[in-house]
Amino acid sequence: EEFEALVKAKRQSHICVKEGVRRKGLAMFKESSELLSLKPDLFKEMSGFAYQCYESLMTSYLPHLSL
């Protein structure tokens, strides 16, 4: 019983985290697309890491969101 409660709590916190990431991701996406429309060569200026993060957000995450 205690184990089940623990599993449930863990699942709940996972959902909270996912929801937080989704909201943050959505905000980031809107910000980024505004930035990119203002400044198309922003991609060239992005550091490799930032670009990778952005790219993975775009490819793996955002297609599942309803914008």
Residue pairs with C-beta under 8 A, 6 or more apart in sequence:
22 65
25 57
25 61
25 62
25 65
26 65
26 67
28 57
29 57
29 58
29 62
29 65
29 67
32 54
35 42
36 42
36 43
43 51
46 54
